[in-house]
């Protein structure tokens, strides 16, 4: 049970540890870094300005195209975005940058960074 694990003294100490401003000892064989999760800014944009045209970006690694597009569509709906640029890190190299511009009613493919930028510009200026 996760609650029981979290109550264990050693785990509890780790979960509630905070960063200090003290110098990190070079004598220690291991260093532990604790990171605090922050809110996703994209989820706040429409609250701040409901009329803004919002374009999000979703980068995944090694997933099938169908999964990438499904995740992009969820992000589109969840964040009330106009478009999501979805890509997979495994399809990006020096010569290509495969991406899908996912809109409410369509998906358009771009194969280079320049093509992605031109596609976004075209959609932003004509929608």
N, CA, C and O atoms as CSV, one atom per row, in Angstrom:
chain,resi,resn,atom,element,x,y,z
A,1,UNK,N,N,0.843,-1.184,0.000
A,1,UNK,CA,C,0.000,0.000,0.000
A,1,UNK,C,C,0.887,1.245,0.000
A,1,UNK,O,O,1.794,1.364,0.824
A,2,UNK,N,N,0.626,2.162,-0.917
A,2,UNK,CA,C,1.454,3.351,-1.077
A,2,UNK,C,C,1.474,4.216,0.185
A,2,UNK,O,O,2.513,4.771,0.540
A,3,UNK,N,N,0.336,4.329,0.858
A,3,UNK,CA,C,0.298,5.153,2.067
A,3,UNK,C,C,1.217,4.600,3.141
A,3,UNK,O,O,1.870,5.359,3.857
A,4,UNK,N,N,1.271,3.273,3.254
A,4,UNK,CA,C,2.151,2.651,4.242
A,4,UNK,C,C,3.614,2.900,3.898
A,4,UNK,O,O,4.428,3.167,4.782
A,5,UNK,N,N,3.945,2.811,2.613
A,5,UNK,CA,C,5.321,3.076,2.186
A,5,UNK,C,C,5.689,4.515,2.507
A,5,UNK,O,O,6.783,4.783,3.002
A,6,UNK,N,N,4.770,5.451,2.223
A,6,UNK,CA,C,5.048,6.862,2.478
A,6,UNK,C,C,5.214,7.162,3.964
A,6,UNK,O,O,5.873,8.138,4.325
A,7,UNK,N,N,4.628,6.340,4.831
A,7,UNK,CA,C,4.720,6.555,6.278
A,7,UNK,C,C,6.018,6.012,6.867
A,7,UNK,O,O,6.386,6.378,7.983
A,8,UNK,N,N,6.706,5.157,6.144
A,8,UNK,CA,C,7.967,4.608,6.644
A,8,UNK,C,C,8.926,5.752,6.942
A,8,UNK,O,O,9.067,6.661,6.124
A,9,UNK,N,N,9.587,5.726,8.096
A,9,UNK,CA,C,10.418,6.872,8.502
A,9,UNK,C,C,11.429,7.328,7.450
A,9,UNK,O,O,11.536,8.528,7.197
A,10,UNK,N,N,12.165,6.423,6.840
A,10,UNK,CA,C,13.181,6.835,5.862
A,10,UNK,C,C,12.536,7.469,4.634
A,10,UNK,O,O,13.021,8.480,4.127
A,11,UNK,N,N,11.447,6.878,4.156
A,11,UNK,CA,C,10.750,7.417,2.991
A,11,UNK,C,C,10.118,8.759,3.337
A,11,UNK,O,O,10.172,9.703,2.548
A,12,UNK,N,N,9.520,8.839,4.523
A,12,UNK,CA,C,8.884,10.092,4.957
A,12,UNK,C,C,9.918,11.225,4.994
A,12,UNK,O,O,9.636,12.347,4.573
A,13,UNK,N,N,11.103,10.922,5.496
A,13,UNK,CA,C,12.158,11.936,5.528
A,13,UNK,C,C,12.528,12.391,4.123
A,13,UNK,O,O,12.728,13.582,3.887
A,14,UNK,N,N,12.620,11.451,3.191
A,14,UNK,CA,C,12.958,11.800,1.813
A,14,UNK,C,C,11.856,12.635,1.162
A,14,UNK,O,O,12.144,13.617,0.478
A,15,UNK,N,N,10.591,12.249,1.370
A,15,UNK,CA,C,9.476,12.945,0.734
A,15,UNK,C,C,9.310,14.375,1.234
A,15,UNK,O,O,8.788,15.230,0.519
A,16,UNK,N,N,9.747,14.630,2.440
A,16,UNK,CA,C,9.544,15.960,3.018
A,16,UNK,C,C,10.842,16.731,3.159
A,16,UNK,O,O,10.897,17.737,3.866
A,17,UNK,N,N,11.862,16.276,2.506
A,17,UNK,CA,C,13.154,16.944,2.548
A,17,UNK,C,C,13.102,18.196,1.665
A,17,UNK,O,O,12.459,18.189,0.615
A,18,UNK,N,N,13.758,19.240,2.079
A,18,UNK,CA,C,13.801,20.451,1.261
A,18,UNK,C,C,15.253,20.781,0.929
A,18,UNK,O,O,16.183,20.341,1.604
A,19,UNK,N,N,15.413,21.553,-0.111
A,19,UNK,CA,C,16.753,21.960,-0.506
A,19,UNK,C,C,17.328,22.912,0.524
A,19,UNK,O,O,16.600,23.648,1.190
A,20,UNK,N,N,18.627,22.884,0.641
A,20,UNK,CA,C,19.300,23.809,1.545
A,20,UNK,C,C,20.242,24.670,0.732
A,20,UNK,O,O,20.562,24.349,-0.412
A,21,UNK,N,N,20.672,25.736,1.314
A,21,UNK,CA,C,21.613,26.606,0.618
A,21,UNK,C,C,23.051,26.245,0.972
A,21,UNK,O,O,23.987,26.945,0.587
A,22,UNK,N,N,23.221,25.148,1.709
A,22,UNK,CA,C,24.565,24.723,2.105
A,22,UNK,C,C,25.324,24.157,0.906
A,22,UNK,O,O,24.724,23.686,-0.060
A,23,UNK,N,N,26.615,24.212,0.985
A,23,UNK,CA,C,27.474,23.649,-0.058
A,23,UNK,C,C,27.302,22.134,-0.084
A,23,UNK,O,O,27.171,21.492,0.958
A,24,UNK,N,N,27.305,21.574,-1.290
A,24,UNK,CA,C,27.216,20.129,-1.440
A,24,UNK,C,C,28.581,19.529,-1.150
A,24,UNK,O,O,29.595,19.972,-1.690
A,25,UNK,N,N,28.596,18.530,-0.301
A,25,UNK,CA,C,29.859,17.911,0.086
A,25,UNK,C,C,30.427,17.065,-1.040
A,25,UNK,O,O,29.721,16.241,-1.622
A,26,UNK,N,N,31.693,17.265,-1.345
A,26,UNK,CA,C,32.353,16.436,-2.358
A,26,UNK,C,C,32.795,15.105,-1.756
A,26,UNK,O,O,33.293,14.239,-2.476
A,27,UNK,N,N,32.623,14.931,-0.463
A,27,UNK,CA,C,32.998,13.694,0.219
A,27,UNK,C,C,31.950,12.599,0.057
A,27,UNK,O,O,32.253,11.420,0.241
A,28,UNK,N,N,30.730,12.975,-0.282
A,28,UNK,CA,C,29.650,12.007,-0.421
A,28,UNK,C,C,29.765,11.255,-1.745
A,28,UNK,O,O,30.011,11.862,-2.787
A,29,UNK,N,N,29.587,9.943,-1.703
A,29,UNK,CA,C,29.634,9.137,-2.920
A,29,UNK,C,C,28.397,9.342,-3.788
A,29,UNK,O,O,28.473,9.227,-5.011
A,30,UNK,N,N,27.270,9.642,-3.171
A,30,UNK,CA,C,26.016,9.801,-3.899
A,30,UNK,C,C,25.381,11.133,-3.548
A,30,UNK,O,O,25.430,11.583,-2.403
A,31,UNK,N,N,24.788,11.752,-4.550
A,31,UNK,CA,C,24.051,12.991,-4.343
A,31,UNK,C,C,22.603,12.738,-4.765
A,31,UNK,O,O,22.358,12.044,-5.752
A,32,UNK,N,N,21.669,13.280,-4.043
A,32,UNK,CA,C,20.254,13.104,-4.345
A,32,UNK,C,C,19.665,14.463,-4.674
A,32,UNK,O,O,19.875,15.437,-3.951
A,33,UNK,N,N,18.937,14.517,-5.757
A,33,UNK,CA,C,18.305,15.760,-6.182
A,33,UNK,C,C,16.798,15.583,-6.115
A,33,UNK,O,O,16.267,14.630,-6.685
A,34,UNK,N,N,16.112,16.464,-5.445
A,34,UNK,CA,C,14.661,16.422,-5.346
A,34,UNK,C,C,14.088,17.534,-6.212
A,34,UNK,O,O,14.500,18.690,-6.110
A,35,UNK,N,N,13.146,17.178,-7.054
A,35,UNK,CA,C,12.507,18.135,-7.944
A,35,UNK,C,C,11.038,18.262,-7.563
A,35,UNK,O,O,10.392,17.271,-7.220
A,36,UNK,N,N,10.527,19.449,-7.623
A,36,UNK,CA,C,9.125,19.681,-7.327
A,36,UNK,C,C,8.373,19.868,-8.638
A,36,UNK,O,O,8.765,20.683,-9.474
A,37,UNK,N,N,7.314,19.128,-8.811
A,37,UNK,CA,C,6.506,19.239,-10.019
A,37,UNK,C,C,5.814,20.593,-10.029
A,37,UNK,O,O,5.298,21.053,-9.011
A,38,UNK,N,N,5.813,21.217,-11.187
A,38,UNK,CA,C,5.161,22.512,-11.344
A,38,UNK,C,C,3.945,22.359,-12.252
A,38,UNK,O,O,3.873,21.410,-13.034
A,39,UNK,N,N,2.996,23.277,-12.157
A,39,UNK,CA,C,1.822,23.164,-13.030
A,39,UNK,C,C,2.200,23.352,-14.496
A,39,UNK,O,O,3.145,24.072,-14.817
A,40,UNK,N,N,1.457,22.700,-15.374
A,40,UNK,CA,C,1.669,22.880,-16.813
A,40,UNK,C,C,1.069,24.233,-17.196
A,40,UNK,O,O,-0.131,24.455,-17.038
A,41,UNK,N,N,1.894,25.111,-17.685
A,41,UNK,CA,C,1.461,26.466,-18.013
A,41,UNK,C,C,0.372,26.452,-19.076
A,41,UNK,O,O,-0.554,27.261,-19.018
A,42,UNK,N,N,0.468,25.536,-20.054
A,42,UNK,CA,C,-0.519,25.518,-21.129
A,42,UNK,C,C,-1.943,25.378,-20.591
A,42,UNK,O,O,-2.887,25.902,-21.183
A,43,UNK,N,N,-2.095,24.670,-19.468
A,43,UNK,CA,C,-3.430,24.471,-18.910
A,43,UNK,C,C,-3.990,25.738,-18.282
A,43,UNK,O,O,-5.179,25.790,-17.971
A,44,UNK,N,N,-3.166,26.756,-18.089
A,44,UNK,CA,C,-3.610,28.006,-17.468
A,44,UNK,C,C,-3.872,29.128,-18.477
A,44,UNK,O,O,-4.531,30.116,-18.151
A,45,UNK,N,N,-3.359,28.975,-19.693
A,45,UNK,CA,C,-3.405,30.058,-20.674
A,45,UNK,C,C,-4.823,30.544,-20.944
A,45,UNK,O,O,-5.077,31.749,-20.916
A,46,UNK,N,N,-5.743,29.633,-21.204
A,46,UNK,CA,C,-7.113,30.034,-21.529
A,46,UNK,C,C,-7.825,30.672,-20.337
A,46,UNK,O,O,-8.752,31.461,-20.521
A,47,UNK,N,N,-7.397,30.335,-19.116
A,47,UNK,CA,C,-7.952,31.010,-17.939
A,47,UNK,C,C,-7.510,32.464,-17.913
A,47,UNK,O,O,-8.279,33.351,-17.546
A,48,UNK,N,N,-6.265,32.699,-18.305
A,48,UNK,CA,C,-5.723,34.051,-18.304
A,48,UNK,C,C,-6.297,34.885,-19.445
A,48,UNK,O,O,-6.578,36.071,-19.274
A,49,UNK,N,N,-6.470,34.259,-20.612
A,49,UNK,CA,C,-6.980,34.981,-21.772
A,49,UNK,C,C,-7.793,34.021,-22.641
A,49,UNK,O,O,-7.229,33.340,-23.497
A,50,UNK,N,N,-9.106,33.959,-22.433
A,50,UNK,CA,C,-9.942,33.005,-23.164
A,50,UNK,C,C,-9.947,33.217,-24.678
A,50,UNK,O,O,-10.259,32.287,-25.421
A,51,UNK,N,N,-9.608,34.419,-25.152
A,51,UNK,CA,C,-9.677,34.721,-26.586
A,51,UNK,C,C,-8.379,34.448,-27.345
A,51,UNK,O,O,-8.334,34.602,-28.565
A,52,UNK,N,N,-7.347,34.054,-26.649
A,52,UNK,CA,C,-6.050,33.860,-27.299
A,52,UNK,C,C,-6.076,32.637,-28.216
A,52,UNK,O,O,-6.754,31.651,-27.925
A,53,UNK,N,N,-5.335,32.705,-29.325
A,53,UNK,CA,C,-5.161,31.531,-30.175
A,53,UNK,C,C,-4.012,30.734,-29.565
A,53,UNK,O,O,-2.874,31.200,-29.520
A,54,UNK,N,N,-4.322,29.540,-29.102
A,54,UNK,CA,C,-3.358,28.731,-28.373
A,54,UNK,C,C,-2.872,27.569,-29.239
A,54,UNK,O,O,-3.664,26.773,-29.743
A,55,UNK,N,N,-1.563,27.496,-29.397
A,55,UNK,CA,C,-0.934,26.389,-30.109
A,55,UNK,C,C,-0.002,25.697,-29.128
A,55,UNK,O,O,0.914,26.316,-28.586
A,56,UNK,N,N,-0.240,24.415,-28.905
A,56,UNK,CA,C,0.569,23.643,-27.979
A,56,UNK,C,C,1.508,22.719,-28.727
A,56,UNK,O,O,1.374,22.520,-29.935
A,57,UNK,N,N,2.446,22.166,-28.010
A,57,UNK,CA,C,3.419,21.248,-28.584
A,57,UNK,C,C,3.470,19.992,-27.731
A,57,UNK,O,O,3.514,20.065,-26.503
A,58,UNK,N,N,3.463,18.843,-28.387
A,58,UNK,CA,C,3.505,17.562,-27.683
A,58,UNK,C,C,4.591,16.712,-28.316
A,58,UNK,O,O,4.486,16.326,-29.481
A,59,UNK,N,N,5.630,16.421,-27.552
A,59,UNK,CA,C,6.733,15.589,-28.012
A,59,UNK,C,C,6.722,14.294,-27.214
A,59,UNK,O,O,6.816,14.314,-25.987
A,60,UNK,N,N,6.608,13.177,-27.905
A,60,UNK,CA,C,6.691,11.863,-27.280
A,60,UNK,C,C,7.887,11.120,-27.876
A,60,UNK,O,O,8.538,11.615,-28.796
A,61,UNK,N,N,8.164,9.948,-27.353
A,61,UNK,CA,C,9.327,9.187,-27.827
A,61,UNK,C,C,8.929,7.743,-28.089
A,61,UNK,O,O,8.476,7.031,-27.192
A,62,UNK,N,N,9.107,7.325,-29.340
A,62,UNK,CA,C,8.925,5.926,-29.691
A,62,UNK,C,C,7.514,5.388,-29.570
A,62,UNK,O,O,7.320,4.251,-29.142
A,63,UNK,N,N,6.529,6.186,-29.940
A,63,UNK,CA,C,5.138,5.730,-29.875
A,63,UNK,C,C,4.569,5.591,-31.282
A,63,UNK,O,O,5.041,6.255,-32.206
A,64,UNK,N,N,3.563,4.738,-31.457
A,64,UNK,CA,C,2.913,4.649,-32.764
A,64,UNK,C,C,2.218,5.971,-33.108
A,64,UNK,O,O,1.821,6.729,-32.223
A,65,UNK,N,N,2.082,6.225,-34.396
A,65,UNK,CA,C,1.441,7.455,-34.868
A,65,UNK,C,C,0.052,7.621,-34.254
A,65,UNK,O,O,-0.323,8.729,-33.870
A,66,UNK,N,N,-0.713,6.538,-34.159
A,66,UNK,CA,C,-2.072,6.609,-33.617
A,66,UNK,C,C,-2.068,7.100,-32.168
A,66,UNK,O,O,-2.923,7.892,-31.772
A,67,UNK,N,N,-1.103,6.625,-31.384
A,67,UNK,CA,C,-1.011,7.066,-29.992
A,67,UNK,C,C,-0.607,8.532,-29.909
A,67,UNK,O,O,-1.162,9.290,-29.113
A,68,UNK,N,N,0.356,8.927,-30.730
A,68,UNK,CA,C,0.788,10.323,-30.761
A,68,UNK,C,C,-0.388,11.243,-31.072
A,68,UNK,O,O,-0.576,12.262,-30.409
A,69,UNK,N,N,-1.177,10.882,-32.082
A,69,UNK,CA,C,-2.327,11.707,-32.460
A,69,UNK,C,C,-3.407,11.686,-31.382
A,69,UNK,O,O,-4.059,12.704,-31.150
A,70,UNK,N,N,-3.607,10.558,-30.726
A,70,UNK,CA,C,-4.600,10.480,-29.645
A,70,UNK,C,C,-4.201,11.376,-28.476
A,70,UNK,O,O,-5.042,12.076,-27.912
A,71,UNK,N,N,-2.922,11.355,-28.113
A,71,UNK,CA,C,-2.428,12.218,-27.027
A,71,UNK,C,C,-2.575,13.685,-27.427
A,71,UNK,O,O,-2.953,14.518,-26.604
A,72,UNK,N,N,-2.280,14.000,-28.674
A,72,UNK,CA,C,-2.415,15.386,-29.155
A,72,UNK,C,C,-3.873,15.833,-29.104
A,72,UNK,O,O,-4.162,16.964,-28.712
A,73,UNK,N,N,-4.786,14.958,-29.494
A,73,UNK,CA,C,-6.218,15.321,-29.449
A,73,UNK,C,C,-6.690,15.541,-28.016
A,73,UNK,O,O,-7.493,16.438,-27.759
A,74,UNK,N,N,-6.199,14.733,-27.084
A,74,UNK,CA,C,-6.562,14.937,-25.670
A,74,UNK,C,C,-6.035,16.281,-25.180
A,74,UNK,O,O,-6.736,17.011,-24.479
A,75,UNK,N,N,-4.805,16.604,-25.551
A,75,UNK,CA,C,-4.225,17.884,-25.154
A,75,UNK,C,C,-4.997,19.043,-25.781
A,75,UNK,O,O,-5.216,20.071,-25.140
A,76,UNK,N,N,-5.402,18.871,-27.027
A,76,UNK,CA,C,-6.195,19.879,-27.730
A,76,UNK,C,C,-7.471,20.189,-26.934
A,76,UNK,O,O,-7.806,21.352,-26.709
A,77,UNK,N,N,-8.166,19.143,-26.517
A,77,UNK,CA,C,-9.421,19.309,-25.781
A,77,UNK,C,C,-9.179,19.815,-24.357
A,77,UNK,O,O,-9.822,20.766,-23.914
A,78,UNK,N,N,-8.266,19.184,-23.657
A,78,UNK,CA,C,-8.000,19.535,-22.259
A,78,UNK,C,C,-7.575,20.987,-22.102
A,78,UNK,O,O,-8.000,21.671,-21.170
A,79,UNK,N,N,-6.733,21.453,-23.020
A,79,UNK,CA,C,-6.174,22.802,-22.900
A,79,UNK,C,C,-6.902,23.841,-23.732
A,79,UNK,O,O,-6.506,25.006,-23.765
A,80,UNK,N,N,-7.965,23.421,-24.404
A,80,UNK,CA,C,-8.755,24.315,-25.255
A,80,UNK,C,C,-7.876,25.003,-26.298
A,80,UNK,O,O,-8.050,26.184,-26.598
A,81,UNK,N,N,-6.939,24.248,-26.836
A,81,UNK,CA,C,-6.013,24.795,-27.828
A,81,UNK,C,C,-6.660,24.790,-29.204
A,81,UNK,O,O,-7.590,24.027,-29.464
A,82,UNK,N,N,-6.157,25.650,-30.081
A,82,UNK,CA,C,-6.602,25.648,-31.476
A,82,UNK,C,C,-5.882,24.551,-32.251
A,82,UNK,O,O,-6.472,23.886,-33.102
A,83,UNK,N,N,-4.599,24.373,-31.945
A,83,UNK,CA,C,-3.784,23.364,-32.612
A,83,UNK,C,C,-2.768,22.800,-31.638
A,83,UNK,O,O,-2.357,23.459,-30.683
A,84,UNK,N,N,-2.371,21.561,-31.903
A,84,UNK,CA,C,-1.249,20.939,-31.198
A,84,UNK,C,C,-0.271,20.446,-32.258
A,84,UNK,O,O,-0.655,19.729,-33.182
A,85,UNK,N,N,0.993,20.832,-32.120
A,85,UNK,CA,C,2.047,20.306,-32.968
A,85,UNK,C,C,2.566,19.061,-32.252
A,85,UNK,O,O,3.165,19.150,-31.180
A,86,UNK,N,N,2.326,17.890,-32.866
A,86,UNK,CA,C,2.703,16.626,-32.246
A,86,UNK,C,C,3.841,15.990,-33.021
A,86,UNK,O,O,3.791,15.891,-34.247
A,87,UNK,N,N,4.865,15.560,-32.300
A,87,UNK,CA,C,5.957,14.869,-32.971
A,87,UNK,C,C,6.572,13.834,-32.041
A,87,UNK,O,O,6.347,13.830,-30.830
A,88,UNK,N,N,7.359,12.955,-32.659
A,88,UNK,CA,C,8.029,11.879,-31.952
A,88,UNK,C,C,9.523,12.085,-32.112
A,88,UNK,O,O,10.020,12.236,-33.228
A,89,UNK,N,N,10.224,12.090,-31.020
A,89,UNK,CA,C,11.661,12.361,-31.048
A,89,UNK,C,C,12.417,11.408,-31.977
A,89,UNK,O,O,13.447,11.780,-32.538
A,90,UNK,N,N,11.913,10.189,-32.142
A,90,UNK,CA,C,12.607,9.226,-32.999
A,90,UNK,C,C,12.486,9.558,-34.483
A,90,UNK,O,O,13.179,8.956,-35.303
A,91,UNK,N,N,11.615,10.509,-34.847
A,91,UNK,CA,C,11.461,10.898,-36.258
A,91,UNK,C,C,12.108,12.252,-36.553
A,91,UNK,O,O,11.846,12.879,-37.579
A,92,UNK,N,N,12.948,12.674,-35.637
A,92,UNK,CA,C,13.620,13.969,-35.799
A,92,UNK,C,C,15.123,13.722,-35.937
A,92,UNK,O,O,15.737,13.053,-35.106
A,93,UNK,N,N,15.699,14.274,-37.001
A,93,UNK,CA,C,17.149,14.224,-37.166
A,93,UNK,C,C,17.600,15.487,-37.894
A,93,UNK,O,O,16.815,16.421,-38.057
A,94,UNK,N,N,18.834,15.521,-38.325
A,94,UNK,CA,C,19.363,16.722,-38.979
A,94,UNK,C,C,18.647,17.046,-40.286
A,94,UNK,O,O,18.594,18.209,-40.687
A,95,UNK,N,N,18.097,16.035,-40.952
A,95,UNK,CA,C,17.491,16.251,-42.266
A,95,UNK,C,C,15.971,16.336,-42.263
A,95,UNK,O,O,15.375,16.823,-43.223
A,96,UNK,N,N,15.347,15.872,-41.206
A,96,UNK,CA,C,13.885,15.927,-41.172
A,96,UNK,C,C,13.392,16.200,-39.764
A,96,UNK,O,O,14.088,15.947,-38.780
A,97,UNK,N,N,12.179,16.721,-39.689
A,97,UNK,CA,C,11.504,16.956,-38.414
A,97,UNK,C,C,10.028,16.698,-38.670
A,97,UNK,O,O,9.250,17.627,-38.888
A,98,UNK,N,N,9.657,15.437,-38.640
A,98,UNK,CA,C,8.285,15.049,-38.924
A,98,UNK,C,C,7.376,15.506,-37.790
A,98,UNK,O,O,7.637,15.239,-36.617
A,99,UNK,N,N,6.302,16.203,-38.164
A,99,UNK,CA,C,5.346,16.683,-37.162
A,99,UNK,C,C,3.950,16.677,-37.753
A,99,UNK,O,O,3.764,16.730,-38.968
A,100,UNK,N,N,2.979,16.610,-36.862
A,100,UNK,CA,C,1.572,16.658,-37.250
A,100,UNK,C,C,0.953,17.872,-36.583
A,100,UNK,O,O,1.061,18.043,-35.368
A,101,UNK,N,N,0.308,18.712,-37.372
A,101,UNK,CA,C,-0.439,19.832,-36.813
A,101,UNK,C,C,-1.867,19.337,-36.647
A,101,UNK,O,O,-2.591,19.159,-37.626
A,102,UNK,N,N,-2.261,19.120,-35.410
A,102,UNK,CA,C,-3.557,18.545,-35.088
A,102,UNK,C,C,-4.524,19.664,-34.733
A,102,UNK,O,O,-4.314,20.412,-33.777
A,103,UNK,N,N,-5.586,19.763,-35.520
A,103,UNK,CA,C,-6.645,20.716,-35.254
A,103,UNK,C,C,-7.906,19.989,-34.841
A,103,UNK,O,O,-7.925,18.761,-34.756
A,104,UNK,N,N,-8.949,20.739,-34.587
A,104,UNK,CA,C,-10.206,20.132,-34.160
A,104,UNK,C,C,-10.760,19.193,-35.229
A,104,UNK,O,O,-11.326,18.147,-34.909
A,105,UNK,N,N,-10.597,19.567,-36.502
A,105,UNK,CA,C,-11.201,18.793,-37.584
A,105,UNK,C,C,-10.209,18.185,-38.569
A,105,UNK,O,O,-10.621,17.512,-39.514
A,106,UNK,N,N,-8.904,18.407,-38.368
A,106,UNK,CA,C,-7.962,17.883,-39.345
A,106,UNK,C,C,-6.583,17.652,-38.745
A,106,UNK,O,O,-6.273,18.103,-37.643
A,107,UNK,N,N,-5.769,16.934,-39.509
A,107,UNK,CA,C,-4.367,16.697,-39.165
A,107,UNK,C,C,-3.562,16.946,-40.432
A,107,UNK,O,O,-3.858,16.376,-41.482
A,108,UNK,N,N,-2.540,17.802,-40.335
A,108,UNK,CA,C,-1.698,18.122,-41.480
A,108,UNK,C,C,-0.266,17.733,-41.128
A,108,UNK,O,O,0.202,17.987,-40.018
A,109,UNK,N,N,0.422,17.116,-42.081
A,109,UNK,CA,C,1.791,16.641,-41.871
A,109,UNK,C,C,2.786,17.672,-42.392
A,109,UNK,O,O,2.581,18.274,-43.446
A,110,UNK,N,N,3.859,17.863,-41.641
A,110,UNK,CA,C,4.997,18.676,-42.078
A,110,UNK,C,C,6.250,17.852,-41.842
A,110,UNK,O,O,6.320,17.069,-40.895
A,111,UNK,N,N,7.249,18.033,-42.715
A,111,UNK,CA,C,8.437,17.166,-42.635
A,111,UNK,C,C,9.734,17.889,-42.291
A,111,UNK,O,O,10.776,17.251,-42.148
A,112,UNK,N,N,9.683,19.211,-42.158
A,112,UNK,CA,C,10.876,19.967,-41.771
A,112,UNK,C,C,10.470,21.052,-40.788
A,112,UNK,O,O,9.291,21.387,-40.674
A,113,UNK,N,N,11.455,21.602,-40.074
A,113,UNK,CA,C,11.169,22.700,-39.150
A,113,UNK,C,C,10.575,23.890,-39.897
A,113,UNK,O,O,9.638,24.531,-39.420
A,114,UNK,N,N,11.126,24.174,-41.065
A,114,UNK,CA,C,10.619,25.291,-41.864
A,114,UNK,C,C,9.167,25.049,-42.263
A,114,UNK,O,O,8.348,25.965,-42.190
A,115,UNK,N,N,8.841,23.842,-42.679
A,115,UNK,CA,C,7.465,23.521,-43.073
A,115,UNK,C,C,6.512,23.628,-41.883
A,115,UNK,O,O,5.373,24.069,-42.036
A,116,UNK,N,N,6.975,23.228,-40.708
A,116,UNK,CA,C,6.147,23.354,-39.501
A,116,UNK,C,C,5.865,24.827,-39.226
A,116,UNK,O,O,4.721,25.212,-38.984
A,117,UNK,N,N,6.910,25.646,-39.264
A,117,UNK,CA,C,6.751,27.080,-39.006
A,117,UNK,C,C,5.811,27.726,-40.023
A,117,UNK,O,O,4.948,28.524,-39.655
A,118,UNK,N,N,5.979,27.382,-41.299
A,118,UNK,CA,C,5.108,27.949,-42.336
A,118,UNK,C,C,3.659,27.510,-42.143
A,118,UNK,O,O,2.741,28.307,-42.339
A,119,UNK,N,N,3.450,26.280,-41.769
A,119,UNK,CA,C,2.107,25.767,-41.529
A,119,UNK,C,C,1.449,26.476,-40.353
A,119,UNK,O,O,0.279,26.849,-40.428
A,120,UNK,N,N,2.186,26.662,-39.278
A,120,UNK,CA,C,1.647,27.395,-38.129
A,120,UNK,C,C,1.315,28.825,-38.511
A,120,UNK,O,O,0.238,29.321,-38.181
A,121,UNK,N,N,2.227,29.493,-39.205
A,121,UNK,CA,C,1.986,30.870,-39.627
A,121,UNK,C,C,0.742,30.966,-40.501
A,121,UNK,O,O,-0.081,31.863,-40.321
A,122,UNK,N,N,0.605,30.040,-41.446
A,122,UNK,CA,C,-0.556,30.048,-42.331
A,122,UNK,C,C,-1.850,29.884,-41.534
A,122,UNK,O,O,-2.829,30.581,-41.801
A,123,UNK,N,N,-1.868,28.977,-40.564
A,123,UNK,CA,C,-3.077,28.740,-39.767
A,123,UNK,C,C,-3.378,29.917,-38.855
A,123,UNK,O,O,-4.537,30.301,-38.700
A,124,UNK,N,N,-2.354,30.490,-38.253
A,124,UNK,CA,C,-2.556,31.610,-37.341
A,124,UNK,C,C,-3.068,32.842,-38.060
A,124,UNK,O,O,-3.899,33.575,-37.524
A,125,UNK,N,N,-2.579,33.077,-39.270
A,125,UNK,CA,C,-2.988,34.290,-39.990
A,125,UNK,C,C,-4.274,34.120,-40.777
A,125,UNK,O,O,-4.855,35.116,-41.210
A,126,UNK,N,N,-4.747,32.876,-40.979
A,126,UNK,CA,C,-5.955,32.664,-41.758
A,126,UNK,C,C,-7.124,32.108,-40.979
A,126,UNK,O,O,-8.205,31.952,-41.548
A,127,UNK,N,N,-6.962,31.806,-39.721
A,127,UNK,CA,C,-8.082,31.309,-38.919
A,127,UNK,C,C,-8.772,32.437,-38.183
A,127,UNK,O,O,-9.739,32.201,-37.458
